[in-house]
Amino acid sequence: QVQLVESGGGLVQAGGSLRLSCAASGSILSINSMGWYRQAPGKQRELVATIASGGNTNYADSVKGRFTVSRDNAKNTVYLEMNSLKPEDTAVYYCTARLREILRSQRDYWGQGTQVTVSS
């Protein structure tokens, strides 16, 4: 069974930085892409950033120039470096991976989320 575990969330003042990590473990054959979504109370979950196996990245317009997504393929880990944080970045951040398990077709997995709170 595949598990995704996030870490690195916390409380930070506006203008500060945080680095989130997410490690995938289990009977993984290959990972097509990994990324981050976030959800604030009363709002829909939204895409933040993704990175494909070949290294192509996509970012939400609201975080371009401030956030950087990267991955360590050998460790099945994705990172999100968040700089110049704003109060509107406050949300639960969820890690996701599109991957193949041994003897299974491609499917999506989700972590349990890590809270990021930005104070003004």
C-alpha positions in Angstrom: 0.0 0.0 0.0 1.3 3.5 -0.9 1.6 6.2 1.6 2.4 9.9 1.2 3.7 11.7 4.3 4.0 15.5 4.4 6.1 17.6 6.8 7.4 21.1 7.2 4.2 23.1 7.9 3.9 25.6 10.7 3.3 29.2 11.7 5.3 31.9 9.9 5.0 35.7 9.7 4.2 37.4 6.4 7.3 37.7 4.2 8.8 34.6 5.7 9.6 31.2 4.2 8.8 27.5 4.7 9.9 24.3 3.0 7.4 21.5 2.7 8.4 17.9 2.0 6.5 14.8 1.0 7.8 11.3 0.7 6.0 8.5 -1.1 6.6 4.9 0.1 5.3 1.4 -0.7 5.3 -0.9 -3.7 5.9 1.8 -6.3 6.8 0.9 -9.8 7.0 4.4 -11.1 5.9 8.0 -10.4 4.6 10.0 -13.3 4.2 13.3 -11.4 4.0 14.7 -7.9 2.6 18.0 -6.6 0.9 20.1 -4.1 -2.7 21.3 -3.6 -4.1 23.5 -0.8 -7.4 24.1 0.8 -8.5 27.0 3.0 -11.6 26.8 5.3 -14.7 27.3 3.2 -12.9 27.2 -0.1 -12.3 24.6 -2.8 -9.1 22.7 -3.0 -6.8 24.3 -5.5 -3.7 23.3 -7.4 -0.5 25.0 -6.2 2.3 23.3 -8.2 3.2 20.1 -9.9 6.3 18.5 -11.3 6.4 15.7 -13.9 8.9 12.8 -14.1 10.8 14.7 -16.8 11.1 17.8 -14.7 8.4 20.0 -16.3 6.7 22.2 -13.7 3.3 24.0 -13.4 2.4 26.7 -10.9 -0.8 28.5 -10.0 -0.6 32.2 -11.0 -0.9 33.2 -7.4 2.4 31.6 -6.4 4.6 32.1 -9.5 7.8 33.7 -8.6 7.4 32.9 -4.9 7.1 29.1 -4.7 9.4 26.5 -6.2 8.6 22.8 -6.6 11.3 20.2 -6.9 11.8 16.4 -6.5 14.3 13.8 -5.5 13.5 10.8 -7.7 15.8 8.5 -5.8 13.9 9.2 -2.6 10.4 9.5 -4.1 10.2 12.9 -2.5 8.7 16.2 -3.6 9.5 19.6 -2.0 7.8 23.0 -2.0 9.9 26.0 -1.2 7.7 28.8 -0.2 9.1 32.3 -0.1 7.5 35.8 0.5 4.6 34.2 2.2 1.3 36.1 2.4 -1.7 35.6 4.8 -3.7 34.4 1.8 -1.3 31.4 1.5 -2.8 30.1 4.8 -4.3 26.7 4.1 -3.8 22.9 4.6 -1.3 21.8 2.0 -1.8 18.3 0.5 0.8 16.3 -1.3 -0.3 14.2 -4.3 1.3 11.7 -6.6 0.3 10.0 -9.8 2.0 6.7 -9.8 1.9 3.0 -10.7 2.2 0.3 -8.1 3.5 -3.2 -9.0 0.7 -5.2 -10.8 -1.6 -2.1 -10.8 -2.5 0.6 -13.2 -1.8 4.3 -12.7 -3.7 6.1 -10.0 -3.6 9.1 -7.7 -2.7 9.1 -4.0 -3.0 11.9 -1.5 -1.3 12.7 1.8 -3.2 13.7 5.0 -2.1 17.4 4.7 0.1 19.8 6.7 -1.1 23.2 8.1 0.5 26.4 6.9 -0.5 29.5 8.7 0.8 33.0 7.7 0.3 35.8 10.2 0.1 39.5 9.2 
